[in-house]
Amino acid sequence: MNVMKVGSYILLLFISVGAFAQSSWKSPSYVKETYRKIIVLAKTTDNLMQRQLEDATVAALNEKGVAALPAYGNIVAADLANETAFLAKADALAVDALLVLTPNGEEVTYKSTPSVNMSLGVPVRLGIFGGFLGTNVPIAGGTKAAVSVTMKATFYNRASSQMQWSKNVQAKQKKNNDKMVNGMVGSIVGALFKEAIL
């Protein structure tokens, strides 16, 4: 296979992955099982973001035939006081597994793009001298900032007190926050099935 062909395959793979950068880990001892319900917990102090993440993830899991519940409205602070309290609540809700989503902040990168300038000013004539008084004003291009949001998904079940699976996802921030959240959640839920966690 020649270098051009390999380069084309790599470019095609990059385009198909899109704006989402990902890495994951799975416990070597993990055994896939059927869960009654999974509870989704977004670890953020932003109530709106918590609801967006949990609702989007629950909807994506339900769509795949997996029963899931959002933590908000089902889990209170007292339920997280210790392991015994949490397991008692999990029993009451018929929950066998936990998916934790942890937003890890934003990363800003700067990229230079070609500048387009326009001359602004007036032509002047003074005796034999003709000239142009004014300046160049940038109207497009220059340095642009790209903001990427990262999130970590961690999966736990009753078979172990240790995490069973973890995935990092990164996406470019968009003006439409719902679209970005749905893209990241779709990537996480898709990986749960592709990597035989669910």
C-alpha positions in Angstrom: 0.0 0.0 0.0 1.5 3.3 -1.0 1.9 6.4 1.3 -0.8 8.4 -0.5 -3.4 5.6 0.0 -2.5 5.3 3.7 -2.8 9.1 4.0 -6.3 8.9 2.4 -7.4 6.2 4.8 -6.2 8.2 7.8 -8.0 11.4 6.5 -11.2 9.4 5.9 -11.0 8.0 9.5 -10.4 11.5 10.9 -13.4 12.9 9.0 -15.7 10.0 10.1 -14.7 10.5 13.8 -15.5 14.2 13.4 -15.1 16.6 16.2 -15.0 13.9 18.9 -11.7 12.8 20.4 -12.0 9.7 22.5 -10.0 7.2 24.6 -11.3 4.3 26.8 -10.4 1.6 29.2 -12.2 -1.6 30.2 -11.5 -3.8 33.2 -9.9 -7.1 32.0 -12.2 -9.0 34.5 -15.4 -7.3 33.4 -18.2 -9.8 32.4 -21.1 -8.4 30.4 -24.5 -8.9 32.1 -28.1 -7.7 31.9 -28.9 -4.9 34.2 -32.4 -4.1 35.6 -31.7 -0.4 35.6 -28.8 2.0 35.3 -28.7 5.3 37.1 -27.0 8.2 35.4 -25.2 10.7 37.6 -23.6 13.9 36.1 -21.1 15.3 38.6 -21.4 19.0 38.1 -22.6 21.9 40.3 -24.4 23.4 37.3 -28.0 22.2 37.7 -28.9 22.9 34.1 -25.9 21.0 32.8 -26.6 18.1 35.2 -30.2 17.8 33.9 -29.2 18.1 30.2 -26.5 15.4 30.5 -28.6 13.0 32.6 -31.8 13.4 30.5 -29.9 13.0 27.2 -28.0 9.9 28.5 -31.2 8.3 29.9 -33.0 9.0 26.6 -30.1 7.5 24.6 -30.0 4.3 26.8 -33.8 3.9 26.8 -33.7 4.2 23.0 -31.3 1.2 22.9 -33.6 -0.8 25.2 -31.7 -0.2 28.5 -33.8 1.0 31.4 -32.1 4.0 33.0 -32.9 6.8 35.5 -31.5 10.3 36.0 -29.9 10.9 39.4 -31.7 14.2 39.9 -35.1 13.6 41.3 -34.1 10.1 42.4 -30.9 10.5 44.5 -30.5 13.0 47.4 -27.5 14.0 49.3 -28.3 11.6 52.2 -28.2 8.7 49.6 -24.6 9.6 48.9 -23.5 9.8 52.5 -21.9 6.3 52.4 -21.9 3.0 50.5 -24.6 1.4 52.7 -27.0 4.3 52.1 -26.3 4.3 48.3 -26.8 0.5 48.0 -30.1 0.8 50.0 -31.3 3.4 47.6 -30.1 1.4 44.6 -32.1 -1.6 45.9 -35.2 0.6 46.3 -34.9 1.8 42.7 -33.9 -1.7 41.3 -30.6 -0.3 40.1 -27.7 -2.6 39.3 -25.2 -0.2 37.7 -24.1 3.4 37.7 -22.8 5.6 34.9 -21.1 8.7 36.1 -20.5 11.7 33.7 -17.8 14.2 34.8 -17.3 17.3 32.8 -13.6 18.1 32.9 -13.6 21.7 31.8 -12.7 23.5 28.6 -9.5 23.8 26.6 -8.9 26.8 24.3 -6.6 26.5 21.2 -5.7 29.3 18.9 -5.3 28.9 15.2 -4.0 31.5 12.7 -6.0 31.8 9.5 -5.1 33.9 6.4 -6.1 37.6 6.9 -8.2 39.6 4.4 -7.6 43.3 4.6 -9.4 46.3 3.1 -7.9 49.7 2.6 -9.8 52.6 4.1 -8.9 56.2 3.4 -9.1 59.0 0.9 -7.0 59.9 -2.1 -5.2 63.3 -1.7 -3.4 65.5 -4.2 -0.9 68.2 -3.1 0.9 69.8 -6.0 2.7 67.1 -7.9 2.3 64.6 -5.1 -0.7 62.2 -5.3 -1.2 59.7 -2.5 -3.6 57.8 -0.3 -4.2 58.6 3.3 -5.6 55.7 5.3 -4.9 52.3 6.6 -5.5 48.6 6.1 -8.3 47.2 8.2 -8.7 43.4 8.8 -12.1 42.3 7.7 -11.7 38.5 7.9 -9.3 35.8 9.1 -6.6 36.4 11.8 -6.3 34.4 15.0 -9.3 32.3 16.0 -10.0 30.6 19.2 -11.5 27.1 19.3 -13.0 25.8 22.6 -13.1 22.1 23.3 -15.1 20.5 26.1 -14.0 17.3 27.7 -16.0 14.8 29.7 -15.2 11.5 31.4 -17.7 8.7 31.6 -17.2 6.0 34.2 -19.2 2.8 34.6 -19.7 0.8 37.8 -21.7 -2.3 38.7 -22.4 -4.4 41.8 -19.9 -7.1 40.8 -17.0 -4.9 42.0 -16.3 -1.8 44.0 -13.9 -0.6 41.3 -14.8 1.1 38.0 -15.4 -1.4 35.2 -15.1 1.0 32.2 -14.0 4.5 31.5 -14.1 6.8 28.5 -12.9 10.3 27.8 -14.7 12.3 25.1 -13.8 15.7 23.7 -15.9 17.8 21.4 -15.7 21.3 20.0 -18.0 23.7 21.8 -20.9 24.8 19.6 -23.4 27.6 19.8 -26.1 25.0 20.2 -25.3 23.4 23.5 -27.9 20.7 23.1 -26.3 19.5 19.9 -22.9 19.3 21.6 -24.3 17.4 24.6 -26.2 15.0 22.4 -23.1 14.3 20.3 -20.9 13.5 23.3 -23.7 11.4 25.0 -24.2 9.5 21.7 -20.5 8.8 21.5 -20.5 7.5 25.1 -23.6 5.3 24.7 -22.5 4.0 21.4 -19.1 2.9 23.0 -20.9 1.2 25.9 -22.4 -1.2 23.3 -19.5 -1.4 20.9 -17.1 -2.3 23.7 -19.6 -4.9 25.1 -20.3 -3.1 28.4 -24.0 -3.3 27.7 
